[in-house]
Amino acid sequence: MPGLLGEKSSVAVIIAVGSELLTPDKIDTNSLFLTEELNSLGFRVTHKIVVGDDALDLESAFRYSCGLAPLVLVTGGLGPTEDDLTRDVIASVLGRPLEIDKIILEDIRTRFAERDLRMPEINRRQAEVPRGAEILKNQHGTAPGLILKENNVTTVLLPGPPRELRPIFTHYVAPRLKTISLGKRVYRRVLRTTGETESFVDECVKPICQRWLNRSIPIRTTILASLGQIDLHLSTVSAGQLKAKAMLDEATCELREKLGILVFSEDGRSLPEVVGGLLLEHEATVSVAESCTGGLIVSRLTDYSGASAYVSGGITTYSNEAKVKLLDVSGGLLERYGAVSEEVAIAMALGVQKNLETQFGVSATGIAGPTGAVSGKPVGTVYVALVDSNGDIMSRRCQLPGDRSRVKFQTSQVVLNLLRKKLLSI
């Protein structure tokens, strides 16, 4: 749509309206959808704001957003009830009086009549339109979408229900934005790493990322830390797909060379999925002995179809007695070193590898907490081990932070990464 934006800018802000979005029970899926769609059209979302059903809060959020970007999308708050304030607040800020649109009003009446219902008088509010707004027909609900342009800022108002918002954006908004982006879109690449901290990864890649950011067509890098994993998100806006992908390939290659073995995935695969692929590639099998992780390692390995080709099985031995009976761990070893020790971790890996007759055996034993700490072994102390059919043994002691569930997950990540590195070394 010529003139939709005052300038050919690729920056957008999303405001999600609704007090329910500020509770733990409701997820703002609209912003996720809009971000993906805007990225595909060459627009970079710089801010997402969630605001409750309060006129002053919404006014503040909208005024702030207008100073950030020439494109502001507001979702929700277009219903008929008194707490649906979006139309009123946006119209007031822009100095546009609300006027009843007779066509919209008749459409709403017709929708009720088709269900043998009389339109409640309160629904007249949904036919109120800020003067000068472009109306976007809603085929799946009673609240239309609206587009308003003021002082080089274009505001798009969209209803909150996803089944209404998505068709309106796809059919009406996206084609208009496409004419502005001049064929540009956002291209992305993700490198997944494990085995080091966020600060370490950031220190390694910062000079490289800064250099790519200063290119004529910049590549932006965002570091996202999750449990046991650090992701590097690379993105660039370009009209040329081949050129964008070539640039991302070059940047990815440079980062991979810098980070080395820390990078486990460039194609979106998870760590257990990558490990499974390597086991298949080497026609190898693995068995798992677990204590503190309670079966989590083998569970993650078998989350993917076809895992029976490389996972023989897992044995969860929580008690010392189970370690002795099922994994052939020496009682004297347990008494001398304790269940949480390098010696016992190695014995567990040897036992499961031998009993299940696999090429690799891996194990984990530790103190997940919040109780169980002893002198020299605080909560989060974990020992992991790996053995193979050639008699090679690898072991590691870790001190992992967090609560019980976090310690368990991080332990599984350490074991899987140990196996990955072993497979890469073959």
C-alpha positions as CSV (number, residue, x, y, z in Angstrom):
1,M,0.0,0.0,0.0
2,P,1.8,3.1,-1.2
3,G,2.1,5.6,1.7
4,L,1.3,3.1,4.5
5,L,4.5,4.2,6.2
6,G,5.9,7.7,6.2
7,E,9.3,6.3,5.4
8,K,10.7,3.0,4.1
9,S,11.7,1.8,7.6
10,S,12.0,-1.9,8.6
11,V,11.3,-1.3,12.3
12,A,8.0,-2.3,14.1
13,V,6.6,-2.4,17.6
14,I,3.9,-4.7,18.9
15,I,1.6,-3.8,21.8
16,A,-0.5,-6.7,23.2
17,V,-3.5,-5.5,25.2
18,G,-5.2,-7.6,27.8
19,S,-4.9,-8.0,31.6
20,E,-5.1,-11.8,31.1
21,L,-1.8,-11.7,29.3
22,L,-0.1,-10.5,32.5
23,T,-1.1,-13.7,34.4
24,P,0.7,-17.0,34.3
25,D,-2.3,-18.7,32.6
26,K,-2.3,-16.9,29.2
27,I,0.5,-16.8,26.6
28,D,0.7,-14.0,24.1
29,T,0.8,-16.1,20.9
30,N,-0.3,-13.2,18.7
31,S,3.0,-11.4,19.1
32,L,4.9,-14.6,18.1
33,F,2.8,-14.9,15.0
34,L,3.2,-11.2,14.1
35,T,6.9,-11.3,14.7
36,E,7.4,-14.2,12.3
37,E,5.2,-12.6,9.7
38,L,6.8,-9.2,10.0
39,N,10.3,-10.7,9.7
40,S,9.3,-12.5,6.5
41,L,8.2,-9.1,5.1
42,G,11.5,-7.5,6.0
43,F,10.5,-5.8,9.3
44,R,12.5,-6.1,12.5
45,V,10.5,-6.1,15.7
46,T,12.4,-4.0,18.2
47,H,9.9,-4.0,21.1
48,K,7.0,-6.0,22.4
49,I,4.9,-4.5,25.1
50,V,2.2,-6.2,27.1
51,V,-0.2,-3.9,28.8
52,G,-3.3,-4.5,30.9
53,D,-6.8,-3.2,30.3
54,D,-6.0,0.2,31.7
55,A,-6.5,3.4,29.7
56,L,-3.6,5.3,31.2
57,D,-1.2,2.4,30.8
58,L,-2.2,1.8,27.2
59,E,-1.9,5.5,26.4
60,S,1.6,5.6,27.9
61,A,2.6,2.4,25.9
62,F,1.2,3.7,22.7
63,R,2.9,7.2,22.9
64,Y,6.1,5.5,23.8
65,S,5.8,3.1,20.8
66,C,5.1,5.9,18.4
67,G,8.5,7.3,19.3
68,L,10.3,4.0,18.6
69,A,9.0,3.0,15.1
70,P,6.9,4.1,12.2
71,L,4.9,0.9,12.4
72,V,2.9,0.0,15.6
73,L,0.6,-3.0,15.8
74,V,-1.9,-3.2,18.6
75,T,-3.6,-6.4,19.3
76,G,-6.7,-7.0,21.5
77,G,-9.0,-4.6,23.3
78,L,-11.5,-4.2,20.4
79,G,-14.4,-6.1,22.0
80,P,-17.7,-4.7,23.1
81,T,-17.3,-4.5,26.8
82,E,-16.2,-1.6,29.0
83,D,-12.7,-3.0,29.5
84,D,-12.1,-3.1,25.7
85,L,-10.4,0.3,25.5
86,T,-8.1,0.1,22.5
87,R,-10.3,2.0,20.1
88,D,-11.0,4.8,22.6
89,V,-7.4,5.3,23.7
90,I,-5.8,5.2,20.3
91,A,-8.5,7.6,18.9
92,S,-8.0,10.0,21.8
93,V,-4.2,10.0,21.4
94,L,-4.5,10.7,17.7
95,G,-7.2,13.3,18.1
96,R,-9.7,11.3,16.0
97,P,-13.4,11.3,17.1
98,L,-15.1,8.0,17.1
99,E,-17.9,7.6,14.6
100,I,-20.4,4.8,14.0
101,D,-19.8,3.0,10.7
102,K,-23.2,2.0,9.5
103,I,-21.9,-0.9,7.3
104,I,-20.0,-2.4,10.2
105,L,-23.0,-2.0,12.5
106,E,-25.2,-3.8,9.9
107,D,-22.7,-6.6,9.6
108,I,-22.7,-7.1,13.3
109,R,-26.5,-7.2,13.4
110,T,-26.5,-9.7,10.5
111,R,-24.0,-12.0,12.3
112,F,-26.3,-12.1,15.4
113,A,-29.4,-12.6,13.2
114,E,-27.8,-15.6,11.4
115,R,-27.7,-17.3,14.9
116,D,-31.3,-16.3,15.6
117,L,-30.0,-13.8,18.2
118,R,-30.7,-10.1,18.7
119,M,-27.6,-7.9,18.8
120,P,-27.0,-6.5,22.3
121,E,-26.8,-2.8,22.4
122,I,-23.3,-3.0,23.8
123,N,-22.0,-4.4,20.5
124,R,-22.6,-1.0,18.9
125,R,-19.2,0.0,20.3
126,Q,-17.5,-2.3,17.8
127,A,-18.9,-0.3,15.0
128,E,-17.2,2.9,16.3
129,V,-14.3,3.9,14.1
130,P,-11.8,6.7,14.5
131,R,-12.3,9.3,11.8
132,G,-10.2,8.6,8.8
133,A,-9.3,5.0,9.6
134,E,-9.1,2.3,7.0
135,I,-11.4,-0.6,7.9
136,L,-10.2,-4.2,7.6
137,K,-13.1,-6.6,7.3
138,N,-13.3,-9.3,9.9
139,Q,-14.7,-12.5,8.4
140,H,-14.5,-14.4,11.6
141,G,-15.7,-12.0,14.3
142,T,-17.5,-8.7,15.0
143,A,-14.5,-6.4,15.6
144,P,-12.9,-5.1,12.4
145,G,-9.2,-4.3,12.1
146,L,-8.2,-0.7,11.6
147,I,-5.3,1.2,10.0
148,L,-4.6,4.8,11.0
149,K,-1.7,7.0,9.8
150,E,-0.6,10.1,11.8
151,N,2.7,12.0,11.7
152,N,4.6,9.3,9.8
153,V,3.5,6.6,12.2
154,T,1.1,3.9,11.0
155,T,-1.0,2.1,13.6
156,V,-2.6,-1.2,12.9
157,L,-5.4,-2.3,15.3
158,L,-6.1,-6.0,15.3
159,P,-8.6,-8.1,17.3
160,G,-7.2,-10.3,20.0
161,P,-8.6,-13.8,19.1
162,P,-6.0,-15.5,16.9
163,R,-8.6,-16.9,14.6
164,E,-9.7,-13.4,13.8
165,L,-6.3,-11.6,13.9
166,R,-4.4,-14.0,11.6
167,P,-6.7,-13.8,8.6
168,I,-7.0,-10.0,8.8
169,F,-3.2,-9.7,8.9
170,T,-2.6,-12.2,6.2
171,H,-5.3,-10.9,3.8
172,Y,-5.1,-7.2,4.3
173,V,-2.0,-6.0,6.3
174,A,0.7,-8.2,4.8
175,P,0.1,-7.3,1.2
176,R,0.3,-3.6,2.1
177,L,3.5,-4.1,4.0
178,K,5.0,-6.1,1.2
179,T,4.9,-3.1,-1.1
180,I,7.0,-1.1,1.3
181,S,9.7,-3.6,2.1
182,L,10.7,-3.7,-1.5
183,G,11.0,-7.5,-1.4
184,K,13.2,-7.5,1.7
185,R,12.8,-10.1,4.4
186,V,14.6,-11.2,7.5
187,Y,17.0,-14.2,7.1
188,R,18.1,-16.0,10.2
189,R,20.7,-18.6,11.3
190,V,21.1,-20.2,14.7
191,L,24.2,-21.8,16.2
192,R,23.7,-23.9,19.3
193,T,26.5,-24.4,21.8
194,T,26.9,-26.3,25.0
195,G,29.7,-26.8,27.5
196,E,30.6,-23.2,28.4
197,T,29.0,-20.2,30.1
198,E,27.2,-17.3,28.3
199,S,29.9,-14.9,29.3
200,F,32.6,-17.1,27.8
201,V,30.7,-17.5,24.5
202,D,30.1,-13.8,24.4
203,E,33.7,-12.9,25.0
204,C,34.7,-15.3,22.2
205,V,32.4,-14.0,19.5
206,K,32.1,-10.3,20.4
207,P,34.8,-9.1,18.0
208,I,33.4,-11.1,15.1
209,C,29.9,-10.0,15.7
210,Q,30.9,-6.4,15.9
211,R,32.7,-6.6,12.6
212,W,29.6,-8.1,10.9
213,L,27.3,-5.6,12.5
214,N,29.3,-2.8,10.8
215,R,29.0,-4.2,7.3
216,S,27.0,-2.3,4.7
217,I,24.3,-4.9,5.1
218,P,24.7,-5.7,8.8
219,I,24.2,-9.0,10.5
220,R,22.9,-8.7,14.0
221,T,23.8,-11.3,16.7
222,T,21.8,-12.1,19.8
223,I,23.0,-14.5,22.5
224,L,20.3,-16.4,24.2
225,A,21.1,-18.6,27.2
226,S,18.9,-21.5,28.3
227,L,19.6,-24.4,30.7
228,G,22.9,-26.0,29.6
229,Q,22.9,-24.3,26.3
230,I,23.9,-21.0,24.7
231,D,22.4,-20.1,21.3
232,L,23.7,-17.5,18.8
233,H,20.9,-16.0,16.7
234,L,22.2,-14.3,13.5
235,S,19.8,-12.2,11.4
236,T,20.0,-9.8,8.4
237,V,17.5,-8.0,6.3
238,S,17.9,-8.3,2.5
239,A,16.0,-8.3,-0.7
240,G,18.4,-10.9,-2.2
241,Q,18.0,-14.5,-0.8
242,L,21.2,-15.8,-2.3
243,K,23.3,-12.8,-1.0
244,A,21.8,-13.0,2.4
245,K,22.4,-16.7,2.8
246,A,26.0,-16.3,1.5
247,M,26.6,-13.7,4.1
248,L,25.1,-15.8,6.9
249,D,27.1,-18.8,5.7
250,E,30.3,-16.7,5.9
251,A,29.5,-15.3,9.4
252,T,28.4,-18.8,10.6
253,C,31.7,-20.3,9.4
254,E,33.8,-17.7,11.2
255,L,31.9,-18.2,14.4
256,R,32.1,-22.0,14.1
257,E,35.8,-21.8,13.7
258,K,36.1,-19.6,16.7
259,L,33.9,-21.7,19.0
260,G,35.0,-25.1,17.7
261,I,33.7,-28.1,19.6
262,L,31.3,-26.0,21.6
263,V,29.0,-25.7,18.5
264,F,26.7,-28.8,18.3
265,S,24.0,-27.7,15.9
266,E,23.5,-25.2,13.1
267,D,20.2,-26.7,11.7
268,G,17.9,-26.4,14.8
269,R,18.5,-29.9,16.1
270,S,18.6,-30.5,19.8
271,L,21.6,-32.1,21.5
272,P,20.1,-35.6,21.9
273,E,19.0,-35.4,18.3
274,V,22.6,-34.6,17.2
275,V,24.0,-37.4,19.4
276,G,21.4,-39.8,17.9
277,G,22.6,-38.9,14.4
278,L,26.2,-39.5,15.3
279,L,25.4,-42.9,16.8
280,L,23.6,-43.8,13.6
281,E,26.5,-42.5,11.5
282,H,28.9,-44.8,13.4
283,E,26.5,-47.7,13.6
284,A,27.1,-47.6,17.4
285,T,24.8,-48.3,20.4
286,V,24.7,-46.8,23.8
287,S,23.3,-47.8,27.2
288,V,22.7,-45.5,30.1
289,A,23.2,-45.9,33.9
290,E,21.5,-43.2,35.9
291,S,21.2,-42.3,39.5
292,C,20.5,-38.6,40.2
293,T,18.9,-38.0,36.8
294,G,16.2,-40.7,37.4
295,G,16.0,-41.8,33.7
296,L,16.1,-38.4,32.2
297,I,19.1,-39.1,29.9
298,V,17.6,-42.1,28.3
299,S,14.3,-40.4,28.0
300,R,15.8,-37.5,26.1
301,L,17.7,-39.9,23.8
302,T,14.5,-41.7,23.0
303,D,12.4,-38.6,22.3
304,Y,13.0,-39.2,18.6
305,S,11.6,-41.9,16.3
306,G,14.2,-44.5,15.3
307,A,16.1,-44.3,18.6
308,S,15.8,-48.1,19.1
309,A,18.6,-48.4,16.4
310,Y,21.1,-46.8,18.8
311,V,19.7,-46.9,22.3
312,S,19.9,-50.4,23.9
313,G,18.4,-49.4,27.2
314,G,18.8,-47.6,30.5
315,I,19.1,-48.7,34.1
316,T,18.1,-46.3,36.9
317,T,19.8,-47.3,40.1
318,Y,18.9,-44.9,42.8
319,S,19.9,-46.9,45.8
320,N,23.3,-48.4,46.5
321,E,21.7,-51.9,46.6
322,A,20.4,-51.4,43.0
323,K,23.8,-50.3,41.9
324,V,25.3,-53.5,43.2
325,K,22.6,-55.8,41.9
326,L,22.0,-54.3,38.5
327,L,25.3,-52.7,37.6
328,D,27.8,-54.9,39.4
329,V,29.2,-51.9,41.3
330,S,31.4,-53.2,44.2
331,G,30.0,-52.7,47.6
332,G,33.5,-51.9,48.8
333,L,33.8,-49.2,46.2
334,L,30.5,-47.6,47.4
335,E,31.6,-47.8,51.1
336,R,35.1,-46.3,50.4
337,Y,34.2,-43.5,48.0
338,G,30.5,-43.0,48.3
339,A,27.8,-43.2,45.7
340,V,28.6,-39.7,44.4
341,S,32.2,-40.2,43.2
342,E,34.2,-40.6,40.1
343,E,35.0,-44.2,40.9
344,V,31.3,-45.2,41.2
345,A,30.4,-43.3,38.1
346,I,33.0,-45.2,36.1
347,A,31.8,-48.5,37.6
348,M,28.2,-47.7,36.7
349,A,29.2,-47.0,33.1
350,L,31.3,-50.2,32.9
351,G,28.4,-52.2,34.4
352,V,25.7,-51.0,32.0
353,Q,28.0,-51.2,29.0
354,K,28.9,-54.8,29.8
355,N,25.4,-56.0,30.9
356,L,23.6,-54.5,27.9
357,E,26.4,-55.3,25.5
358,T,26.7,-51.9,23.8
359,Q,29.6,-50.0,22.3
360,F,29.2,-47.1,24.7
361,G,28.1,-46.9,28.3
362,V,27.4,-43.6,30.0
363,S,26.5,-42.8,33.6
364,A,25.6,-40.1,36.0
365,T,25.6,-39.9,39.8
366,G,25.2,-36.8,41.9
367,I,23.4,-34.7,44.5
368,A,20.4,-33.0,42.9
369,G,19.2,-31.5,46.2
370,P,17.9,-29.8,48.1
371,T,19.1,-32.3,50.7
372,G,21.9,-34.8,50.5
373,A,25.0,-32.6,50.7
374,V,28.0,-33.9,52.6
375,S,31.4,-32.5,53.5
376,G,33.2,-31.7,50.2
377,K,30.2,-32.6,48.1
378,P,27.6,-29.8,48.2
379,V,24.3,-29.9,46.4
380,G,24.9,-29.8,42.6
381,T,28.0,-32.1,42.8
382,V,27.8,-34.5,39.9
383,Y,30.1,-37.2,38.5
384,V,29.6,-38.5,34.9
385,A,31.5,-41.2,33.0
386,L,31.7,-42.8,29.6
387,V,33.3,-46.1,28.6
388,D,33.5,-47.8,25.3
389,S,34.1,-51.4,24.0
390,N,37.8,-50.6,23.5
391,G,38.3,-50.0,27.2
392,D,38.6,-46.2,26.9
393,I,37.3,-44.4,29.9
394,M,36.3,-40.7,30.3
395,S,35.0,-39.1,33.5
396,R,34.2,-35.6,34.8
397,R,33.2,-33.9,38.0
398,C,30.7,-31.0,37.7
399,Q,29.4,-28.5,40.2
400,L,26.0,-27.5,38.8
401,P,23.9,-24.6,40.0
402,G,20.1,-24.4,40.5
403,D,17.3,-26.4,42.0
404,R,16.7,-30.1,41.7
405,S,15.1,-30.1,38.2
406,R,17.9,-27.8,36.9
407,V,20.6,-29.9,38.3
408,K,19.1,-33.0,36.7
409,F,18.6,-31.4,33.3
410,Q,22.2,-29.9,33.2
411,T,23.6,-33.3,34.2
412,S,21.8,-34.9,31.2
413,Q,23.2,-32.2,29.0
414,V,26.8,-32.9,30.3
415,V,26.5,-36.6,29.7
416,L,25.1,-36.2,26.2
417,N,27.8,-33.7,25.3
418,L,30.5,-36.1,26.6
419,L,29.1,-38.7,24.3
420,R,28.9,-36.3,21.4
421,K,32.6,-35.3,21.8
422,K,33.6,-38.9,22.0
423,L,31.7,-39.8,18.8
424,L,33.3,-36.8,17.0
425,S,36.8,-38.0,18.0
426,I,36.3,-41.4,16.4
